[in-house]
Amino acid sequence: QVQLVESGGGLVQAGDSLRLSCDASGLTLSMYYMGWFRQDPGKEREFVAGISRTSSSTQYAASVKGRITISRNNFKNTVYLQMNSLKPEDTAVYYCAATSYIYSTTYIEYEYWGQGTQVTVSS
């Protein structure tokens, strides 16, 4: 059984920082491209960031590029999302996900998902 558990969300003010963590179990993290998605009520789930199996490449949504850094530690089976200069529009539930695809920014191509962690950014 595969389990992804996100943590680190919370309520912050605009300009603050948060680091989200995704702890994986039941899989070997190095075998998966890992992505972070987010979804705000009434909006489509969107790709935020992704990282290749060996951390050789990363991908970011244009809306977060420069403010967010994705990283992974395959030995700890953990993926991180460092978020800086947060904006109210970053408010959403953030999900960690894993895919066997070499690369993907499309949620339908992800096999495993965490339960999500809420990030709320006040103005």
Contacts in CASP RR format, 6 or more apart in sequence:
PFRMAT RR
TARGET T0000
AUTHOR 0000-0000-0000
METHOD contacts of the structure
MODEL  1
QVQLVESGGGLVQAGDSLRLSCDASGLTLSMYYMGWFRQDPGKEREFVAG
ISRTSSSTQYAASVKGRITISRNNFKNTVYLQMNSLKPEDTAVYYCAATS
YIYSTTYIEYEYWGQGTQVTVSS
1 26 0 8 1.000
2 24 0 8 1.000
2 25 0 8 1.000
2 26 0 8 1.000
2 27 0 8 1.000
2 98 0 8 1.000
2 111 0 8 1.000
2 112 0 8 1.000
3 24 0 8 1.000
3 25 0 8 1.000
3 26 0 8 1.000
3 114 0 8 1.000
4 22 0 8 1.000
4 23 0 8 1.000
4 24 0 8 1.000
4 96 0 8 1.000
4 97 0 8 1.000
4 98 0 8 1.000
4 112 0 8 1.000
4 113 0 8 1.000
4 114 0 8 1.000
4 115 0 8 1.000
5 22 0 8 1.000
5 23 0 8 1.000
5 24 0 8 1.000
5 25 0 8 1.000
5 114 0 8 1.000
5 115 0 8 1.000
6 20 0 8 1.000
6 21 0 8 1.000
6 22 0 8 1.000
6 94 0 8 1.000
6 95 0 8 1.000
6 96 0 8 1.000
6 114 0 8 1.000
6 115 0 8 1.000
6 116 0 8 1.000
6 117 0 8 1.000
7 20 0 8 1.000
7 21 0 8 1.000
7 22 0 8 1.000
7 23 0 8 1.000
7 117 0 8 1.000
8 18 0 8 1.000
8 19 0 8 1.000
8 20 0 8 1.000
8 21 0 8 1.000
8 117 0 8 1.000
9 18 0 8 1.000
9 20 0 8 1.000
9 94 0 8 1.000
9 117 0 8 1.000
9 118 0 8 1.000
9 119 0 8 1.000
10 18 0 8 1.000
10 117 0 8 1.000
10 118 0 8 1.000
10 119 0 8 1.000
10 120 0 8 1.000
11 120 0 8 1.000
11 122 0 8 1.000
12 18 0 8 1.000
12 86 0 8 1.000
12 119 0 8 1.000
12 120 0 8 1.000
12 121 0 8 1.000
12 122 0 8 1.000
13 121 0 8 1.000
13 122 0 8 1.000
13 123 0 8 1.000
14 86 0 8 1.000
14 87 0 8 1.000
14 88 0 8 1.000
14 121 0 8 1.000
14 122 0 8 1.000
14 123 0 8 1.000
15 84 0 8 1.000
15 85 0 8 1.000
15 86 0 8 1.000
15 87 0 8 1.000
15 121 0 8 1.000
16 86 0 8 1.000
16 121 0 8 1.000
17 82 0 8 1.000
17 83 0 8 1.000
17 84 0 8 1.000
17 85 0 8 1.000
17 86 0 8 1.000
18 82 0 8 1.000
18 83 0 8 1.000
18 86 0 8 1.000
18 119 0 8 1.000
19 80 0 8 1.000
19 81 0 8 1.000
19 82 0 8 1.000
19 83 0 8 1.000
20 36 0 8 1.000
20 80 0 8 1.000
20 81 0 8 1.000
20 83 0 8 1.000
20 94 0 8 1.000
20 96 0 8 1.000
20 117 0 8 1.000
20 119 0 8 1.000
21 78 0 8 1.000
21 79 0 8 1.000
21 80 0 8 1.000
21 81 0 8 1.000
22 34 0 8 1.000
22 36 0 8 1.000
22 78 0 8 1.000
22 79 0 8 1.000
22 80 0 8 1.000
22 81 0 8 1.000
22 96 0 8 1.000
22 114 0 8 1.000
23 77 0 8 1.000
23 78 0 8 1.000
24 77 0 8 1.000
24 78 0 8 1.000
24 79 0 8 1.000
24 96 0 8 1.000
24 98 0 8 1.000
25 77 0 8 1.000
27 77 0 8 1.000
27 98 0 8 1.000
27 112 0 8 1.000
28 74 0 8 1.000
28 77 0 8 1.000
29 72 0 8 1.000
29 74 0 8 1.000
29 77 0 8 1.000
29 78 0 8 1.000
29 79 0 8 1.000
29 98 0 8 1.000
30 53 0 8 1.000
30 54 0 8 1.000
30 74 0 8 1.000
31 53 0 8 1.000
31 100 0 8 1.000
32 53 0 8 1.000
32 98 0 8 1.000
32 99 0 8 1.000
32 100 0 8 1.000
32 112 0 8 1.000
33 50 0 8 1.000
33 51 0 8 1.000
33 52 0 8 1.000
33 53 0 8 1.000
33 98 0 8 1.000
33 99 0 8 1.000
33 100 0 8 1.000
33 101 0 8 1.000
33 102 0 8 1.000
33 103 0 8 1.000
33 104 0 8 1.000
34 50 0 8 1.000
34 51 0 8 1.000
34 70 0 8 1.000
34 72 0 8 1.000
34 79 0 8 1.000
34 96 0 8 1.000
34 97 0 8 1.000
34 98 0 8 1.000
34 99 0 8 1.000
35 47 0 8 1.000
35 48 0 8 1.000
35 49 0 8 1.000
35 50 0 8 1.000
35 51 0 8 1.000
35 70 0 8 1.000
35 79 0 8 1.000
35 96 0 8 1.000
35 97 0 8 1.000
35 98 0 8 1.000
35 99 0 8 1.000
35 110 0 8 1.000
36 47 0 8 1.000
36 48 0 8 1.000
36 49 0 8 1.000
36 50 0 8 1.000
36 70 0 8 1.000
36 79 0 8 1.000
36 81 0 8 1.000
36 94 0 8 1.000
36 95 0 8 1.000
36 96 0 8 1.000
36 97 0 8 1.000
37 45 0 8 1.000
37 46 0 8 1.000
37 47 0 8 1.000
37 48 0 8 1.000
37 94 0 8 1.000
37 95 0 8 1.000
37 97 0 8 1.000
37 107 0 8 1.000
37 110 0 8 1.000
38 45 0 8 1.000
38 46 0 8 1.000
38 48 0 8 1.000
38 90 0 8 1.000
38 92 0 8 1.000
38 93 0 8 1.000
38 94 0 8 1.000
38 95 0 8 1.000
38 119 0 8 1.000
39 45 0 8 1.000
39 46 0 8 1.000
39 92 0 8 1.000
39 93 0 8 1.000
39 95 0 8 1.000
40 91 0 8 1.000
40 92 0 8 1.000
40 93 0 8 1.000
43 92 0 8 1.000
45 95 0 8 1.000
45 107 0 8 1.000
46 61 0 8 1.000
47 59 0 8 1.000
47 61 0 8 1.000
47 105 0 8 1.000
47 106 0 8 1.000
47 107 0 8 1.000
48 60 0 8 1.000
48 61 0 8 1.000
48 64 0 8 1.000
48 68 0 8 1.000
48 81 0 8 1.000
48 94 0 8 1.000
49 58 0 8 1.000
49 59 0 8 1.000
49 60 0 8 1.000
49 61 0 8 1.000
49 64 0 8 1.000
49 68 0 8 1.000
49 69 0 8 1.000
49 70 0 8 1.000
49 81 0 8 1.000
50 58 0 8 1.000
50 59 0 8 1.000
50 60 0 8 1.000
50 70 0 8 1.000
50 105 0 8 1.000
51 57 0 8 1.000
51 58 0 8 1.000
51 59 0 8 1.000
51 70 0 8 1.000
51 71 0 8 1.000
51 72 0 8 1.000
51 79 0 8 1.000
52 58 0 8 1.000
52 102 0 8 1.000
52 103 0 8 1.000
53 102 0 8 1.000
54 74 0 8 1.000
55 71 0 8 1.000
55 72 0 8 1.000
57 103 0 8 1.000
58 69 0 8 1.000
58 70 0 8 1.000
59 103 0 8 1.000
59 105 0 8 1.000
60 66 0 8 1.000
60 68 0 8 1.000
60 70 0 8 1.000
63 89 0 8 1.000
64 83 0 8 1.000
64 90 0 8 1.000
67 83 0 8 1.000
67 84 0 8 1.000
67 85 0 8 1.000
67 86 0 8 1.000
68 81 0 8 1.000
68 82 0 8 1.000
68 83 0 8 1.000
68 84 0 8 1.000
69 81 0 8 1.000
69 82 0 8 1.000
70 79 0 8 1.000
70 80 0 8 1.000
70 81 0 8 1.000
70 82 0 8 1.000
71 79 0 8 1.000
71 80 0 8 1.000
71 82 0 8 1.000
72 78 0 8 1.000
72 79 0 8 1.000
72 80 0 8 1.000
73 79 0 8 1.000
73 80 0 8 1.000
79 96 0 8 1.000
81 94 0 8 1.000
83 90 0 8 1.000
83 119 0 8 1.000
86 119 0 8 1.000
86 121 0 8 1.000
87 121 0 8 1.000
88 121 0 8 1.000
88 122 0 8 1.000
88 123 0 8 1.000
89 121 0 8 1.000
90 119 0 8 1.000
90 121 0 8 1.000
91 119 0 8 1.000
91 120 0 8 1.000
91 121 0 8 1.000
92 118 0 8 1.000
92 119 0 8 1.000
93 116 0 8 1.000
93 117 0 8 1.000
93 118 0 8 1.000
93 119 0 8 1.000
94 116 0 8 1.000
94 117 0 8 1.000
94 118 0 8 1.000
94 119 0 8 1.000
95 113 0 8 1.000
95 114 0 8 1.000
95 115 0 8 1.000
95 116 0 8 1.000
96 113 0 8 1.000
96 114 0 8 1.000
96 116 0 8 1.000
97 107 0 8 1.000
97 110 0 8 1.000
97 111 0 8 1.000
97 112 0 8 1.000
97 113 0 8 1.000
97 114 0 8 1.000
98 110 0 8 1.000
98 111 0 8 1.000
98 112 0 8 1.000
99 109 0 8 1.000
99 110 0 8 1.000
99 111 0 8 1.000
99 112 0 8 1.000
100 111 0 8 1.000
101 109 0 8 1.000
104 110 0 8 1.000
END
